[in-house]
Amino acid sequence: MTVASRNFTGPFVLILLLAALLRGLYPAADPPTNPTAGIVWHDEGAWVHNARNKALFGDWSLDNWNPMYIAPVFTGLEYLSFEAFGVGVRQARLVPGLLGVLSVALLALGVRRIAGREAGLIAGTLLAANFAYVMWNRAALMEGPMVALLVASWYCYVRAQDDARWGWPAGGFALLAFFTKASAAFYAAALGADALLVVTLHYAGRETAPAERRAAAMTLGGLVASSILALAVFVLPNWTDYRFYNWQMSVTRKPSYGFQALVDRVSWFPVLHDLFTRMWFSVTVGIVAALGLLGRWRTAAAGERLLVLWIGLGTLELVLHDVGNERRFVLFIPPLIALTAVVLGRDRTLLPPSLAGISRTRALVAAPIVLYGLYIVFGSIVRVAFLYEISPNVRLAAALAVLVTAGLYLAWPRVTGFLSGAQLTSRTAMALTAALTAGQLVQFVQWTARRTYVNYEASRAVGRALPPGTLVHGKLANGLSLENRIKPVFVGRGFGNYEDRKVRDDVRYILTYIAPSVGYESQRATPVIQDVLDAYPNRTIIMTFDVAETATGHDRAALIDKFGREKD
């Protein structure tokens, strides 16, 4: 082993130990609620529903809620965990936790390949400690595993530039991410777009490196082969259910595609949630680095181009579909951190020196992208002044973005010359990394000091109150099912046992929130569980218990007997 290898291996192992510790400590504790990381804890039981069914009762499908048609990879991994270790909150969270640690390792190794040892260690450290990413790696939800598989695909694409055979798993992991959560389609498009561009340039007579061409060809082969395999083995044999869950339920039911809705999503993008604010330094450096890469696109490494496409197409996907849920923003954490690490560990400058040589006229082509990038940067930080208020944050961020963009182009190329000429030292880069990591760890320590276990204890209380196999109505029945053996009967709006929700006399019990409001587990003004409650006017609350979802600290759930004393 060389000295350089030893200098990387030791710190790399420590980074992985840190990642494992943060993701494995207090595994049954409730996700943070004040401030929140955007995690909806009662969704955990709903999304592992089929895996739990198979592990406990021998069948994937026991009712008409079957998320395995949306997330077969996630469902399969959760089932393996349940089969190996039993059903429970800890076992459900083991899957995203392990994949989270793996993603830390692969991001560090991938950045090392394109930017050197120091950049790789910085990337691994920042991702290992990132508070939002840690918390999503601790939740039995699809976002953490999906993003980890995206990182795996990106790493394989980086490796493919030296050994083209890695292009096959690059395409394969992209498809696995898609079948973990369909919103990963943007990444498959980004990966395919970069590979296709390389192949197209070659056949158009433009100069391309032979290794890059081979990597692109095999990556496209991996995407095509994986898609054909998925169609043959999973999609076509289950077409009716697959189409319903992935199109009618997930697409047509949710977003509005009108002009005003698109404008709202464009303007709300950086100001609604805390995630970008929590990692504002990486957001700023990562976006500026991505903008700089546009000026040297063809000379940039394939892995760097894919990071920019990851951010760009990910942004487009959210603007088109939904920016209202913080979980959708988790996908930006690894690429922003990777670009930040490249700047700190290799480039030592915010912008590449070659950018100063680009004329103002040519640079103006990218003005809309620059303007929106700066809007995200400013929106992520000015929102602190008007927390969770939309209009003042949008106006202030937009004004700052316009002023800075105008100043940038008016002072071109002096500004770019300055930003590409100011060099960081290695010591400064390490100090910045240490400070950023410390800031993330402080958030984790604050959470541990205030951590609760009320959701875990509520699930155990349900198990003590009801015998195994008891049918219980409501989404919250799924949420509180991981520490007992009840049989939840999910009810969604227009899906998941919706049609017979008012006549299921065989289901005696209901589980739902009563505070902060009845049916709070639904985001709609009139929750669907209210239909079930109204259908049984003689219902009686037989027990209540604390749960933790909102920042109020006073959330309550109730176990309700539909028939009251009628059947006693």
C-alpha positions as CSV (number, residue, x, y, z in Angstrom):
1,M,0.0,0.0,0.0
2,T,1.4,3.4,-1.0
3,V,1.7,6.4,1.3
4,A,-1.1,8.1,-0.6
5,S,-3.4,5.1,-0.2
6,R,-2.7,5.0,3.5
7,N,-3.4,8.7,3.8
8,F,-6.8,8.1,2.2
9,T,-7.8,4.8,3.8
10,G,-7.4,5.8,7.4
11,P,-9.6,8.9,7.2
12,F,-12.0,7.1,4.9
13,V,-12.6,4.4,7.4
14,L,-13.2,7.0,10.1
15,I,-15.7,8.8,7.9
16,L,-17.6,5.5,7.4
17,L,-17.6,4.9,11.1
18,L,-19.1,8.4,11.7
19,A,-21.7,7.8,9.0
20,A,-22.7,4.5,10.6
21,L,-22.8,6.0,14.1
22,L,-25.1,8.9,13.1
23,R,-27.4,6.5,11.2
24,G,-27.4,3.7,13.8
25,L,-27.6,5.6,17.1
26,Y,-31.0,5.5,18.8
27,P,-32.6,3.6,15.8
28,A,-36.2,3.6,17.3
29,A,-36.3,7.3,18.2
30,D,-38.8,9.6,16.5
31,P,-37.7,11.8,13.6
32,P,-37.1,15.4,14.5
33,T,-40.2,17.6,14.8
34,N,-38.9,20.9,16.0
35,P,-37.4,21.8,13.7
36,T,-38.6,19.1,11.3
37,A,-36.5,17.5,8.6
38,G,-39.7,16.9,6.5
39,I,-40.1,13.3,7.5
40,V,-43.7,12.1,7.9
41,W,-43.2,9.2,10.3
42,H,-46.5,7.6,9.8
43,D,-45.7,6.9,6.2
44,E,-43.1,4.4,7.2
45,G,-45.6,1.7,8.0
46,A,-47.6,2.5,4.9
47,W,-44.7,2.1,2.5
48,V,-43.4,-1.2,4.0
49,H,-46.9,-2.6,4.1
50,N,-46.4,-5.3,1.5
51,A,-43.0,-6.4,2.9
52,R,-44.6,-6.6,6.4
53,N,-47.5,-8.6,5.0
54,K,-45.2,-11.2,3.4
55,A,-42.9,-11.5,6.4
56,L,-45.7,-11.9,9.0
57,F,-48.6,-13.4,7.1
58,G,-47.1,-15.1,4.0
59,D,-48.8,-12.9,1.3
60,W,-47.6,-9.7,-0.3
61,S,-51.1,-8.4,-0.8
62,L,-53.8,-8.6,1.9
63,D,-55.9,-5.6,1.0
64,N,-56.2,-3.0,-1.8
65,W,-53.2,-0.9,-0.8
66,N,-50.1,-2.3,-2.6
67,P,-47.2,0.1,-2.8
68,M,-45.0,-2.7,-4.1
69,Y,-46.3,-1.7,-7.6
70,I,-44.7,1.8,-7.0
71,A,-41.6,0.7,-5.1
72,P,-40.8,-3.0,-5.8
73,V,-37.1,-2.6,-5.0
74,F,-37.7,-0.9,-1.7
75,T,-40.4,-3.4,-0.9
76,G,-38.0,-6.3,-1.7
77,L,-35.2,-4.9,0.4
78,E,-37.5,-4.3,3.4
79,Y,-38.8,-7.9,3.1
80,L,-35.2,-9.2,3.2
81,S,-34.6,-7.2,6.4
82,F,-37.9,-8.4,8.0
83,E,-37.1,-12.0,7.0
84,A,-33.6,-11.9,8.5
85,F,-34.3,-9.9,11.6
86,G,-38.0,-9.9,12.2
87,V,-40.6,-7.1,11.8
88,G,-40.0,-3.9,13.7
89,V,-39.1,-0.2,13.5
90,R,-35.4,-0.9,13.8
91,Q,-35.5,-3.6,11.1
92,A,-37.4,-1.3,8.7
93,R,-34.9,1.5,9.2
94,L,-31.9,-0.8,8.7
95,V,-32.4,-0.7,4.9
96,P,-32.1,3.1,4.4
97,G,-29.4,3.2,7.1
98,L,-27.1,0.7,5.4
99,L,-27.7,2.2,2.0
100,G,-27.0,5.6,3.4
101,V,-23.6,4.5,4.6
102,L,-22.9,2.9,1.3
103,S,-23.7,6.2,-0.5
104,V,-21.2,8.0,1.7
105,A,-18.5,5.6,0.7
106,L,-19.4,5.7,-3.0
107,L,-19.6,9.5,-3.2
108,A,-16.2,9.8,-1.5
109,L,-14.6,7.2,-3.8
110,G,-16.2,8.7,-6.9
111,V,-15.1,12.3,-6.1
112,R,-11.6,11.0,-5.3
113,R,-11.5,9.6,-8.9
114,I,-12.4,12.9,-10.6
115,A,-10.8,15.4,-8.1
116,G,-8.2,13.6,-5.9
117,R,-7.8,12.3,-2.4
118,E,-8.6,15.5,-0.5
119,A,-11.8,16.2,-2.5
120,G,-12.9,12.6,-1.9
121,L,-12.4,12.9,1.8
122,I,-14.3,16.2,1.9
123,A,-17.2,14.8,0.0
124,G,-17.4,11.8,2.3
125,T,-17.2,13.9,5.4
126,L,-19.9,16.4,4.4
127,L,-22.3,13.7,3.3
128,A,-21.7,11.5,6.3
129,A,-22.6,14.4,8.7
130,N,-25.3,16.2,6.7
131,F,-28.1,16.4,9.2
132,A,-31.0,16.2,6.7
133,Y,-29.4,13.3,4.8
134,V,-28.7,11.5,8.1
135,M,-32.3,11.8,9.1
136,W,-33.7,10.6,5.8
137,N,-31.2,7.7,6.0
138,R,-32.8,6.9,9.4
139,A,-36.4,6.8,8.1
140,A,-38.0,3.7,6.5
141,L,-39.1,5.7,3.5
142,M,-38.1,5.5,-0.2
143,E,-36.2,8.8,-0.6
144,G,-33.0,7.7,1.2
145,P,-32.6,4.4,-0.7
146,M,-33.5,6.0,-4.0
147,V,-30.8,8.7,-3.6
148,A,-28.3,6.1,-2.4
149,L,-28.9,4.1,-5.6
150,L,-28.4,7.3,-7.6
151,V,-25.1,7.8,-6.0
152,A,-24.2,4.1,-6.8
153,S,-25.1,4.7,-10.5
154,W,-23.0,8.0,-10.6
155,Y,-20.0,6.2,-9.1
156,C,-20.3,3.4,-11.7
157,Y,-20.4,6.0,-14.5
158,V,-17.3,7.7,-13.1
159,R,-15.5,4.2,-13.0
160,A,-16.7,3.5,-16.5
161,Q,-14.5,6.3,-17.9
162,D,-11.5,4.1,-17.1
163,D,-13.2,0.7,-17.5
164,A,-16.2,0.8,-19.8
165,R,-17.7,-2.3,-18.3
166,W,-18.8,-0.2,-15.3
167,G,-21.3,1.4,-17.7
168,W,-23.6,-1.6,-17.4
169,P,-24.1,-1.3,-13.6
170,A,-24.4,2.5,-14.0
171,G,-27.5,1.9,-16.1
172,G,-28.7,-0.9,-13.9
173,F,-28.5,1.2,-10.7
174,A,-30.4,4.0,-12.4
175,L,-33.2,1.6,-13.1
176,L,-33.1,0.2,-9.6
177,A,-33.5,3.8,-8.3
178,F,-36.5,4.3,-10.5
179,F,-38.1,1.2,-9.2
180,T,-37.4,2.4,-5.7
181,K,-39.2,5.6,-6.4
182,A,-40.4,6.7,-9.8
183,S,-39.3,10.3,-9.4
184,A,-35.7,9.0,-10.1
185,A,-36.7,9.1,-13.8
186,F,-35.1,12.5,-14.1
187,Y,-31.7,10.9,-13.2
188,A,-32.1,8.1,-15.8
189,A,-32.8,10.9,-18.3
190,A,-29.7,12.8,-17.1
191,L,-27.5,9.7,-17.4
192,G,-28.8,8.7,-20.8
193,A,-28.5,12.3,-22.0
194,D,-24.8,12.6,-21.2
195,A,-24.0,9.2,-22.7
196,L,-26.1,9.9,-25.8
197,L,-24.4,13.2,-26.3
198,V,-21.0,11.6,-26.3
199,V,-22.1,9.0,-28.9
200,T,-23.9,11.6,-31.0
201,L,-20.8,13.9,-31.1
202,H,-18.7,10.9,-32.1
203,Y,-20.9,10.1,-35.1
204,A,-21.2,13.8,-36.0
205,G,-17.4,13.8,-36.5
206,R,-16.6,15.7,-33.3
207,E,-13.5,14.6,-31.3
208,T,-14.3,12.4,-28.4
209,A,-12.0,10.2,-26.3
210,P,-12.2,6.5,-27.1
211,A,-12.6,5.6,-23.4
212,E,-15.5,8.1,-23.1
213,R,-17.2,6.6,-26.1
214,R,-17.0,3.1,-24.8
215,A,-18.3,4.1,-21.4
216,A,-21.2,6.0,-23.0
217,A,-22.1,3.0,-25.2
218,M,-22.1,0.5,-22.3
219,T,-24.0,2.9,-20.1
220,L,-26.7,3.2,-22.7
221,G,-26.6,-0.6,-23.0
222,G,-27.1,-0.9,-19.3
223,L,-30.1,1.4,-19.3
224,V,-31.7,-0.4,-22.3
225,A,-31.0,-3.9,-20.9
226,S,-32.3,-3.0,-17.5
227,S,-35.4,-1.5,-18.9
228,I,-36.2,-4.5,-21.0
229,L,-35.6,-6.8,-18.1
230,A,-37.9,-4.7,-15.8
231,L,-40.6,-4.6,-18.5
232,A,-40.5,-8.4,-19.0
233,V,-40.2,-9.5,-15.4
234,F,-42.3,-6.8,-13.5
235,V,-44.1,-4.1,-15.5
236,L,-45.9,-6.1,-18.2
237,P,-47.0,-9.0,-16.0
238,N,-48.5,-6.5,-13.6
239,W,-49.5,-3.8,-16.1
240,T,-52.9,-2.9,-14.7
241,D,-51.7,-2.4,-11.2
242,Y,-48.5,-0.8,-12.3
243,R,-50.2,1.7,-14.5
244,F,-52.8,2.6,-11.8
245,Y,-50.3,3.2,-9.0
246,N,-47.6,5.0,-11.2
247,W,-49.9,7.1,-13.4
248,Q,-53.4,7.4,-12.2
249,M,-52.5,7.6,-8.5
250,S,-49.1,9.2,-8.5
251,V,-49.3,11.6,-11.5
252,T,-52.8,12.5,-12.5
253,R,-54.2,12.8,-8.9
254,K,-51.5,15.2,-7.5
255,P,-50.0,18.1,-9.3
256,S,-51.7,20.9,-11.2
257,Y,-50.0,21.7,-14.5
258,G,-51.7,25.1,-15.1
259,F,-49.5,28.2,-15.8
260,Q,-50.1,29.7,-12.3
261,A,-49.2,26.4,-10.6
262,L,-45.9,26.3,-12.6
263,V,-45.1,29.9,-11.7
264,D,-45.8,29.1,-8.1
265,R,-43.5,26.1,-8.1
266,V,-40.7,28.0,-9.8
267,S,-40.9,30.9,-7.3
268,W,-41.5,28.7,-4.2
269,F,-38.7,26.3,-5.0
270,P,-36.0,27.6,-2.6
271,V,-38.2,29.3,0.1
272,L,-40.6,26.6,1.3
273,H,-38.3,24.2,3.2
274,D,-35.4,24.2,5.6
275,L,-33.2,21.7,3.7
276,F,-31.3,24.2,1.5
277,T,-31.0,26.6,4.4
278,R,-29.4,23.9,6.6
279,M,-26.7,23.3,4.0
280,W,-26.5,26.8,2.5
281,F,-22.7,26.8,2.0
282,S,-22.9,23.6,-0.1
283,V,-25.9,25.0,-2.0
284,T,-24.1,28.2,-2.8
285,V,-20.7,26.6,-3.8
286,G,-22.4,23.7,-5.6
287,I,-24.6,26.0,-7.7
288,V,-21.8,28.4,-8.6
289,A,-19.5,25.4,-9.5
290,A,-22.3,24.0,-11.6
291,L,-22.7,27.3,-13.4
292,G,-18.9,27.4,-14.0
293,L,-19.0,23.9,-15.5
294,L,-21.3,25.2,-18.2
295,G,-18.4,27.3,-19.5
296,R,-16.2,24.2,-20.0
297,W,-18.8,21.5,-20.6
298,R,-16.9,19.5,-23.2
299,T,-13.6,19.5,-21.2
300,A,-15.3,18.6,-17.9
301,A,-15.1,15.0,-16.7
302,A,-18.1,12.9,-17.4
303,G,-18.8,12.5,-13.7
304,E,-18.9,16.3,-13.2
305,R,-21.2,16.8,-16.2
306,L,-23.6,14.2,-14.7
307,L,-23.6,16.0,-11.4
308,V,-24.8,19.2,-13.2
309,L,-27.4,17.3,-15.1
310,W,-28.5,15.6,-11.9
311,I,-29.1,19.1,-10.3
312,G,-30.6,20.6,-13.5
313,L,-33.0,17.9,-14.5
314,G,-33.9,17.2,-10.8
315,T,-34.9,20.9,-10.5
316,L,-37.0,20.6,-13.7
317,E,-38.7,17.5,-12.4
318,L,-39.7,19.2,-9.1
319,V,-40.9,22.4,-10.9
320,L,-43.1,20.3,-13.2
321,H,-44.4,18.0,-10.4
322,D,-44.2,19.2,-6.8
323,V,-42.1,21.4,-4.6
324,G,-44.5,21.2,-1.6
325,N,-42.9,18.2,0.1
326,E,-39.4,18.5,1.6
327,R,-38.8,14.9,0.9
328,R,-38.4,15.7,-2.8
329,F,-35.4,17.8,-2.2
330,V,-33.2,15.1,-0.6
331,L,-32.0,14.1,-4.1
332,F,-30.0,17.4,-4.3
333,I,-27.8,16.7,-1.3
334,P,-25.1,14.4,-2.8
335,P,-24.5,16.3,-6.1
336,L,-24.3,19.7,-4.3
337,I,-21.9,18.2,-1.8
338,A,-19.8,16.5,-4.5
339,L,-19.4,19.8,-6.4
340,T,-18.5,21.6,-3.2
341,A,-15.9,19.0,-2.5
342,V,-14.4,19.4,-6.0
343,V,-14.1,23.2,-5.4
344,L,-12.6,22.9,-2.0
345,G,-10.3,19.9,-2.6
346,R,-9.1,20.3,-6.2
347,D,-10.0,23.6,-7.9
348,R,-9.5,25.9,-4.9
349,T,-11.5,28.5,-6.8
350,L,-15.2,29.1,-7.2
351,L,-15.0,29.4,-11.0
352,P,-12.6,27.9,-13.6
353,P,-9.9,30.3,-15.0
354,S,-11.1,29.5,-18.5
355,L,-14.4,31.2,-17.8
356,A,-12.7,34.6,-17.7
357,G,-11.8,34.2,-21.3
358,I,-15.4,33.8,-22.5
359,S,-17.0,37.0,-24.0
360,R,-19.9,38.7,-22.3
361,T,-22.0,38.1,-25.4
362,R,-21.4,34.4,-25.3
363,A,-21.9,34.3,-21.6
364,L,-25.3,36.0,-21.9
365,V,-26.7,32.8,-23.4
366,A,-26.6,31.3,-19.9
367,A,-28.2,34.4,-18.2
368,P,-31.6,32.7,-17.4
369,I,-29.8,29.8,-15.8
370,V,-27.5,32.1,-13.9
371,L,-30.4,34.2,-12.7
372,Y,-32.4,31.2,-11.4
373,G,-29.3,29.7,-9.8
374,L,-28.7,32.9,-7.9
375,Y,-32.4,33.0,-7.0
376,I,-32.1,29.6,-5.3
377,V,-28.9,30.7,-3.5
378,F,-30.5,33.9,-2.1
379,G,-33.9,32.3,-1.5
380,S,-32.4,29.6,0.6
381,I,-30.9,32.2,3.0
382,V,-33.2,35.2,3.0
383,R,-36.1,33.0,4.1
384,V,-34.6,33.0,7.6
385,A,-35.8,36.6,7.9
386,F,-39.4,35.7,7.1
387,L,-39.5,32.0,8.0
388,Y,-42.3,30.1,6.3
389,E,-43.6,33.3,4.7
390,I,-43.7,33.0,0.9
391,S,-44.3,36.4,-0.7
392,P,-41.6,38.5,1.1
393,N,-39.0,35.8,0.6
394,V,-39.8,35.5,-3.1
395,R,-39.7,39.3,-3.7
396,L,-36.4,39.8,-1.7
397,A,-34.7,36.8,-3.3
398,A,-35.8,37.8,-6.8
399,A,-34.5,41.3,-6.3
400,L,-31.2,40.2,-5.0
401,A,-30.8,37.7,-7.9
402,V,-31.6,40.3,-10.5
403,L,-29.2,42.8,-9.0
404,V,-26.3,40.4,-8.7
405,T,-26.9,38.9,-12.1
406,A,-26.9,42.4,-13.7
407,G,-23.8,43.3,-11.8
408,L,-22.1,40.1,-12.8
409,Y,-22.6,40.7,-16.5
410,L,-21.9,44.5,-16.3
411,A,-18.6,43.7,-14.6
412,W,-17.7,40.8,-16.9
413,P,-15.0,39.6,-17.0
414,R,-13.6,41.3,-14.0
415,V,-15.8,39.4,-11.6
416,T,-15.2,36.1,-13.2
417,G,-11.5,36.8,-13.2
418,F,-11.6,37.5,-9.5
419,L,-13.6,34.5,-8.6
420,S,-11.3,32.3,-10.7
421,G,-8.2,33.8,-9.4
422,A,-8.7,33.8,-5.6
423,Q,-7.0,30.5,-4.4
424,L,-7.9,28.6,-1.3
425,T,-5.2,26.8,0.6
426,S,-5.5,23.2,1.6
427,R,-5.5,24.2,5.2
428,T,-8.4,26.7,4.6
429,A,-10.4,24.0,2.7
430,M,-10.0,21.6,5.6
431,A,-10.9,24.2,8.2
432,L,-14.1,25.0,6.2
433,T,-14.9,21.3,6.0
434,A,-14.4,21.0,9.8
435,A,-16.6,24.0,10.5
436,L,-19.4,22.8,8.2
437,T,-19.3,19.3,9.7
438,A,-19.4,20.7,13.2
439,G,-22.5,22.7,12.3
440,Q,-24.2,19.6,11.1
441,L,-23.2,17.6,14.1
442,V,-24.5,20.3,16.4
443,Q,-28.0,19.8,14.8
444,F,-27.7,16.1,15.4
445,V,-26.7,16.5,19.1
446,Q,-29.6,18.9,19.6
447,W,-31.9,16.3,18.2
448,T,-30.5,13.6,20.4
449,A,-30.9,15.8,23.5
450,R,-34.6,16.3,22.7
451,R,-35.3,12.9,21.1
452,T,-38.5,11.0,22.0
453,Y,-39.8,7.5,21.4
454,V,-43.6,8.2,21.6
455,N,-44.4,6.8,18.1
456,Y,-42.5,3.5,18.9
457,E,-44.3,3.3,22.3
458,A,-47.7,4.0,20.7
459,S,-47.1,1.1,18.3
460,R,-46.3,-1.2,21.2
461,A,-49.4,0.0,23.0
462,V,-51.6,-1.0,20.1
463,G,-50.0,-4.4,20.2
464,R,-50.9,-4.8,23.8
465,A,-54.5,-3.6,23.2
466,L,-55.3,-5.8,20.2
467,P,-54.5,-9.4,19.5
468,P,-52.4,-10.4,16.4
469,G,-54.4,-10.4,13.2
470,T,-56.9,-7.8,14.2
471,L,-58.1,-5.7,11.3
472,V,-57.7,-1.9,11.9
473,H,-58.9,0.8,9.5
474,G,-56.9,3.9,8.6
475,K,-53.5,5.1,7.3
476,L,-52.4,5.6,10.9
477,A,-53.0,1.8,11.4
478,N,-50.2,1.3,8.9
479,G,-48.1,3.9,10.6
480,L,-48.4,2.2,14.0
481,S,-48.1,-1.4,12.8
482,L,-44.4,-2.0,13.0
483,E,-44.2,-3.1,16.6
484,N,-47.3,-5.3,16.6
485,R,-49.1,-7.8,14.4
486,I,-52.4,-6.1,13.6
487,K,-53.6,-6.1,10.0
488,P,-53.9,-2.5,8.8
489,V,-56.6,-1.6,6.2
490,F,-55.3,1.5,4.5
491,V,-57.8,4.0,3.1
492,G,-56.7,6.6,0.5
493,R,-58.6,9.1,-1.5
494,G,-59.7,7.2,-4.6
495,F,-57.4,4.3,-4.0
496,G,-56.4,1.8,-1.3
497,N,-59.7,0.3,0.1
498,Y,-61.5,3.5,-0.7
499,E,-64.6,2.1,-2.4
500,D,-65.8,0.0,0.6
501,R,-64.6,2.2,3.4
502,K,-68.1,2.9,4.8
503,V,-69.2,-0.7,4.9
504,R,-66.3,-2.7,6.3
505,D,-68.1,-4.0,9.3
506,D,-65.5,-6.8,9.5
507,V,-63.0,-4.1,10.5
508,R,-64.0,-3.2,14.1
509,Y,-61.3,-0.7,14.9
510,I,-60.0,2.7,13.6
511,L,-56.7,4.4,14.2
512,T,-56.4,8.1,13.5
513,Y,-55.1,11.4,14.9
514,I,-57.3,13.4,17.1
515,A,-54.7,16.2,17.7
516,P,-53.7,18.5,16.1
517,S,-56.8,17.5,14.2
518,V,-58.9,14.5,13.4
519,G,-57.5,12.7,10.4
520,Y,-54.2,14.8,10.4
521,E,-52.4,12.0,8.6
522,S,-54.2,13.1,5.5
523,Q,-53.0,16.4,3.9
524,R,-56.5,17.2,2.6
525,A,-58.9,19.7,4.2
526,T,-61.4,16.9,4.6
527,P,-59.5,13.7,5.4
528,V,-60.8,10.5,3.9
529,I,-60.8,8.8,7.4
530,Q,-63.6,11.2,8.3
531,D,-65.8,9.3,5.9
532,V,-65.2,6.1,7.9
533,L,-65.8,7.9,11.2
534,D,-69.1,9.4,9.9
535,A,-70.3,6.0,8.7
536,Y,-70.2,4.7,12.3
537,P,-71.9,7.3,14.6
538,N,-71.9,5.0,17.6
539,R,-68.1,4.8,17.7
540,T,-66.2,5.1,21.0
541,I,-62.6,6.0,21.7
542,I,-61.2,3.2,23.8
543,M,-57.7,4.5,24.2
544,T,-55.5,7.4,23.3
545,F,-51.7,7.9,23.2
546,D,-49.1,10.5,22.4
547,V,-47.5,10.6,18.9
548,A,-44.9,12.9,17.5
549,E,-45.4,14.6,14.1
550,T,-45.8,18.4,14.5
551,A,-43.7,21.0,16.3
552,T,-46.5,21.6,18.9
553,G,-45.5,18.6,21.0
554,H,-49.1,17.8,21.7
555,D,-50.0,15.3,19.0
556,R,-52.5,12.5,20.0
557,A,-53.8,9.4,18.3
558,A,-56.9,7.4,19.2
559,L,-57.9,3.7,18.9
560,I,-61.6,3.8,18.1
561,D,-64.2,1.0,18.3
562,K,-66.6,1.6,15.4
563,F,-69.5,0.0,17.2
564,G,-69.0,1.2,20.7
565,R,-71.0,-0.9,23.1
566,E,-73.1,-2.2,20.2
567,K,-71.1,-5.5,19.9
568,D,-70.1,-5.9,23.6
